[in-house]
Structure formats: C-alpha cells, structure tokens
Amino acid sequence: MLHNEARKLLVEAYEETHAAQTVAKCFQVSTSTVYRLSVQMKKTGSVKLQTSQRGRKPALTEEDLQEINQLIVAQPDITIDEIIEKQGLSVYRWLCPLLMPG
C-alpha cells in the first residue's frame, strides 16, 4: 500500500508523462491504481487514503432513526415487528435472532 506522499508523487509522474504503464511499474502498482488516483486527484484535489469510505454503509438513514424514535416515544410498548412493518423495513430474521425470536 502506498503512503500519501508516494500517491502524490505517482499522480505527479502520471500527469507529466501520461505513461500509466511506466508509472505503475516504477511504483509497483497496477495501471488501474494510477488511473484511479489520477481521477481521485481531479475530483477531490487530494490523493490521501479515503478511510472514511470503508466498511458497510448504514442501512438506516438519520431520518429513519428519528422516525423510529418518534414511534417509540408515541408508543413505548411497540414491538420490533411493528416498527419494521410501519417503517416498511426489510429485515432478515437471521440477522438479528436476539432481537426477533421465532
């Protein structure tokens, strides 16, 4: 994995030469990495590692969570099944066996 300074140098070399294969060989990366970092630089102005975009994205938006909270406040004894039904959520029972028995 390239550190941020090497990423910057890679993009600078590619911008000067437009020889993706040569740059890739020099930095020991694939040509797709050269193209990807070049595009990232054009889009964001940075080639830093984007760790914030890693991992699974939340299934529920902030708005969804607020609506669920409002349901719970309005009806404290509401069940998870009722919340799922009212919100139109798709939840697989095998994902949360502790919350949804049976």
Buried (B, 14 or more C-beta within 10 A) or exposed (E): EBEEEBBBBBBEBBEEEEBBEBBBEBBEBEBEBBEEBBEBBEEEEEBEEEEEEEEEEEEEEEEEEEBBEEBEEEEEEBEBEEBBEEBEEEBEEEEEEEEBEE
